[in-house]
Amino acid sequence: MRPENGSRIGLFVGSLLLAVLAGLLGTESTHADDKAKVTLQIVDWNSIVARIAAHKGKIVVLDAWSTSCPPCMKEFPNLVKMNAKYGGKQVVCMSLSCDYAGIKNKPPEFYRERVMKFLEKEQSTFENLMASDEAEVVFDNLKIASIPAVFVYGKDGKLAKCFNNDNATTDEEGFSYADVSKFVEDLLKK
């Protein structure tokens, strides 16, 4: 073998090794990649119902929340944790932003940026929806007085339990995600 062939082979092998290493490094997940996975779709009430129904056969956990609700934002990371624990298997986690208040000069799109900023901060990579109907209409449809509220739908697609603080008179009487998690775990055993 001539010396020039050996250096060509060495150059080829070195280039191949660099290409393989670059490919391996490129597959690492970064925080920026996680942010890219966060989505938000503005949908009407019928679409919300259809999205829940589309997951029949799985347990669906729907968290109704708003960026103007401090208790909602405090509890939201627990939905992200629940999704990390159960999501994609037998449980589907979804969030429903109720930020739109029905103000004519502030349509749902007006709230998109602040809702997305919060979802990205929380790394909410599951299905995130924002109601295009004003919050009061959504509350009426959900049969709740206010948020936060978490709805758990059984594998049959029917509402199994609504967790809310409508009847709570103190913080201690309100629900927590520990309650939601226990309920979901019980449903998974059935």
N, C-alpha and C positions, 0 to 999 in steps of 0.2 A: 504494500500500500504506500502510495506516495504521501509525503507530509501534507500537501495541500488537501488531499482527501480526508485525512485525519482531522484537520482543523475545520473542514466543512461539516463533518459528522459531529464534532464537538459543538460547533455553532448551532447545528440543527437540534441536538439534544438539549442544549442550554435554552434555546428558544422554546422548545416544546415544554420543558420544565417550567419556565416562566409563564407560559400560557395556562398550564394546569394550575399553578399557584394562583394566578390572577382569577381564574374561574372559581376556585375554592373560596377565595376572599370575597368574591362578588356575591356569593350565596349567603353570606352572613346577614342576619336580620339586624337592622338598625332601627333606632327610634324614628328616623325619618321614614323608613319603610312602613312602620306601624301606622304613622300618621296618614300615609297614602291610602291605607285600607279603611279609614274612617269615612263613612258616607252618611248623607242625610237626604231623605226624600220627603218632599212636601206632598201630602196626600189628603184626600177628603175622607169623611167617615166611612163610606162604603169600601174604600180601598183598605182602610185599617182593618175592617171586619174580614175582608177577603184575604189579607196577609196572614191574619191569625188562622183562618180556616185552611189556608194552604199548607199549614204544618200539622194537619190532622194526623194522628198516629204518634205524635210526640207531645210532650208537655211543653206548653208555651208560658213563659213568664214575661208579662208586659208591664213595664214600669212607666207610669204617667208622672211627668215631672215638668219643671220649668226653671229657667235660669233666674227667675224672680222669686224663687222659693228656696230660701236657705236650707230648710230641712230636707228638701228634695236633693239638693246638691251634696248635702252631707251623706245621705244614704246611697247616692248613685254609685260610688265606688264598689259597693257591695254587689250590685248587679254585674259589674265587670268581673268581680271575683267569682260570682256564681257561674258566669259564662266560661271562665277559665277552668272551673271545676267540672261542669256538666255539659257545656255547650257543644253542639255538633253531634252529640251521641243521641241521647233520648230527650234532651231538653233544648229548647230554642229560647234564647233571651232576646228581647226586643225593647227598645225605648221609644216612648211617645212624648215628644216635646209639646207642651200646651202653652207655649210662649205667645202665640198669636191671640191678641185681646179683642180683635174685631174693629180696631181703629182704622177708618177708611184710608187715611194717608200713611198708614204703617201696615202694609200687607204682610203676609207670612214671610216673604222674601226679605223684608226689613230685618227680621230676627235671625236669619240664617247665619250670618257671620259670628254673632256672639254664641249661638248654640253650637256651631262647629268648633269654635275655639274651646268651649268647655268639653265637648266630646273628644277632641284631639288630646286635650290635657289628660283626660281620663283613659285614653287609649280604648275607646269604645268601638271595637271593630265588628260588632254584631250589627243587626238591622236596626237602624235609627230612623224614626219617622217624625215628622212635624205635622201637626194637624193644620189643614188649611181652613178648617172651621174654627170660629172663635172659641176660646177656652170654655165659656159658659155652656155652649152647645155641646162640646165634647163631654163636659162634666154631666150634663143631663143625659146624654147617650150612655155614659158609663154608670149612671145612677150613683154619683158621688157628689158631696158638697164641696170638696176641695182636694188638693193634692198635698203631699205625696200619696200615691195609691199604687198598689201592685196587684195585678190580676194574674191568677194562675189558672190556665186552661188545661183540662185533662187530655189524655190521648184521644178521647172521643170528640174533642173540639169544643166541648161545653165548658163554661165557666165553673171551675171547681171551688174557687175561693177568691174573695176580694179582701185585700189587706188595706185598710185606711184608718184614718184617725177621726172619722166623722163623729163618733160617740165618745171620744177621749176627752176628759176634762183636765188631765195633766199629761206631761211628757211620759211619765212612767206607764200610763195606760195605753199609750200608742203602740203601734206595731214596730217590729224591727226586722231586719233581714234574717236574724236568727230564727224568727217565727216562720218566715217565708221558706228558708232553707229546710227547716224541719218538715214543713208541709210537702215540699217538693220531694224530699227523701222518702217520705211515707208514700207518696204517689208512685215513686219509682219501684217500691217493693210490691206494689199490686200487680 
